[in-house]
Amino acid sequence: MNEMKRLALGFGVLTLLVLNFANATQRQKTSDEAAIRATVTDYIESYYAGDAGRMEKSLHPHYVKYTIRKSDGQLTMTETTGLEMVQGVRLNGPSTIPPTERTKQITILDVTGDVASAKLVTAHWVDHMTLAKWNGEWKIVSVVLEQD
């Protein structure tokens, strides 16, 4: 009987540890998803507002944006660095896209450790993003955008 009590106690402690770990993992996932959503929001809202400082805060130091265009049945690809992106926002100022067309939908596709993927849908384009947790903050590492 004493052995049964020890087994039951051990099983109970193990169950509590597993449940605690599962709860902590879920809390971390929820926290990461909120931070990722905030980073993507900063990115698009800074573009619309012409806020270069806010844009820069959302970008990883190695950020690159690939824009794919179709022309005469051919695909071309251009690259924009983070510095170019920030300078463009600073130079161009607020977007000329009317506020009524600035809708956005952010979908977090995956979070695995310190890497995530997200999709940003606006009225005029779709950005496919890769993010990384850099020094404790989520930053956008790359964007792929296809334009017609």
C-alpha positions in Angstrom: 0.0 0.0 0.0 2.9 2.4 0.8 4.3 1.8 -2.7 0.9 2.6 -4.2 0.8 5.9 -2.4 4.3 6.8 -3.6 3.3 6.0 -7.2 0.2 8.0 -6.9 2.0 10.9 -5.4 4.7 10.7 -8.1 2.1 10.6 -10.9 0.3 13.6 -9.4 3.5 15.6 -9.2 4.4 14.6 -12.8 1.0 15.6 -14.0 1.3 19.0 -12.3 4.7 19.6 -13.9 3.4 18.7 -17.3 0.3 20.9 -17.0 2.5 23.8 -15.7 4.9 23.4 -18.6 1.9 23.3 -21.1 0.5 26.5 -19.5 3.8 28.3 -19.7 4.3 27.3 -23.3 0.8 28.5 -24.2 1.5 31.8 -22.4 4.8 32.3 -24.3 3.1 31.5 -27.6 0.3 34.0 -26.9 2.9 36.6 -25.9 5.1 36.0 -29.0 2.0 36.2 -31.3 1.0 39.6 -29.7 4.5 40.9 -30.2 4.7 39.7 -33.8 1.4 41.3 -34.6 2.6 44.5 -33.0 5.8 44.4 -35.1 3.9 43.9 -38.3 1.5 46.6 -37.4 4.4 49.0 -36.7 5.8 48.2 -40.1 2.6 48.9 -42.1 1.4 51.8 -40.1 4.8 53.5 -40.2 4.7 53.1 -44.0 1.3 54.8 -44.2 2.3 57.5 -41.8 5.7 58.2 -43.2 7.3 57.5 -39.8 10.9 56.3 -40.6 11.8 55.9 -36.9 8.9 53.5 -36.3 9.7 51.6 -39.5 13.3 51.2 -38.5 12.3 49.8 -35.1 10.3 47.0 -36.8 13.2 45.9 -39.1 16.0 43.4 -38.4 19.5 44.7 -39.2 19.7 42.3 -42.1 16.2 43.1 -43.5 15.6 42.7 -47.2 12.5 43.0 -49.2 12.1 41.1 -52.5 9.6 42.5 -55.0 8.6 40.2 -57.8 7.0 41.8 -60.8 5.6 40.2 -64.0 6.3 42.0 -67.2 5.8 40.6 -70.7 5.4 37.1 -69.2 8.8 37.4 -67.4 9.4 37.6 -63.7 11.8 40.2 -62.4 13.0 40.6 -58.8 14.3 43.6 -57.1 15.8 43.9 -53.6 15.3 46.7 -51.0 17.5 46.8 -47.9 16.3 48.0 -44.5 18.3 51.2 -44.9 16.7 51.8 -48.3 13.3 51.1 -46.9 13.7 53.5 -44.0 15.2 56.2 -46.3 12.3 55.8 -48.7 9.7 56.3 -45.9 11.6 59.3 -44.7 11.9 60.8 -48.2 8.4 60.0 -49.4 6.6 61.0 -46.1 3.0 59.8 -45.5 1.5 57.5 -48.0 -0.9 58.9 -50.6 -3.1 55.8 -50.2 -6.4 57.1 -48.9 -7.1 56.1 -45.2 -10.2 54.2 -46.4 -7.9 51.9 -48.4 -5.4 51.3 -45.6 -7.1 48.2 -44.3 -4.8 45.4 -43.2 -5.1 41.8 -42.1 -2.3 40.2 -40.3 -2.1 36.4 -40.1 0.6 34.7 -38.1 1.3 31.5 -40.0 3.9 29.9 -37.8 6.0 30.5 -34.7 8.9 28.0 -34.0 11.2 29.1 -31.3 12.7 32.5 -32.3 11.5 32.4 -35.9 8.1 33.2 -37.3 6.2 33.7 -40.5 3.4 36.1 -41.1 1.2 37.4 -43.9 0.1 41.0 -44.3 -2.8 41.6 -46.6 -3.6 45.2 -47.6 -6.0 46.6 -50.1 -3.1 46.9 -52.7 -0.6 44.1 -52.0 0.3 41.1 -49.9 3.5 40.8 -48.0 4.9 37.4 -47.0 7.2 37.9 -44.0 9.8 36.1 -42.0 10.5 37.4 -38.5 13.1 36.6 -35.9 13.4 37.3 -32.2 16.4 39.6 -32.0 17.7 40.7 -28.6 14.4 39.8 -27.1 12.3 41.7 -29.7 10.5 40.4 -32.8 11.9 42.0 -36.0 11.1 41.6 -39.7 14.0 39.8 -41.5 12.5 39.5 -44.9 9.5 40.4 -47.0 8.4 38.9 -50.4 5.9 40.9 -52.4 4.5 40.1 -55.8 3.2 43.0 -57.9 1.4 42.8 -61.2 
